[in-house]
Amino acid sequence: MQTTEFNASELCSRKLWQLVQNERNEVDQQQLQQAIAELASRRHYLAELSRTGKLGTNLHNN
């Protein structure tokens, strides 16, 4: 069995946004939070994250 480690910083912003938007749950909750945090740190898709309620107050205090 091969395991793949999820590293949000290795993915492009578009792929991260696709994972965040995905309704099929291709990532677990921890990976989802990593993807959201990475997008927020890059300051990409902030309006969309905020509009969908996925941008928590703890993420944009950096």
Secondary structure, 3 states (H helix, E strand, C coil): CCCCCCCHHHCCHHHHHHHHHCCCCCCCHHHHHHHHHHHHHHCCCHHHHHHCCCCCCCCCCC
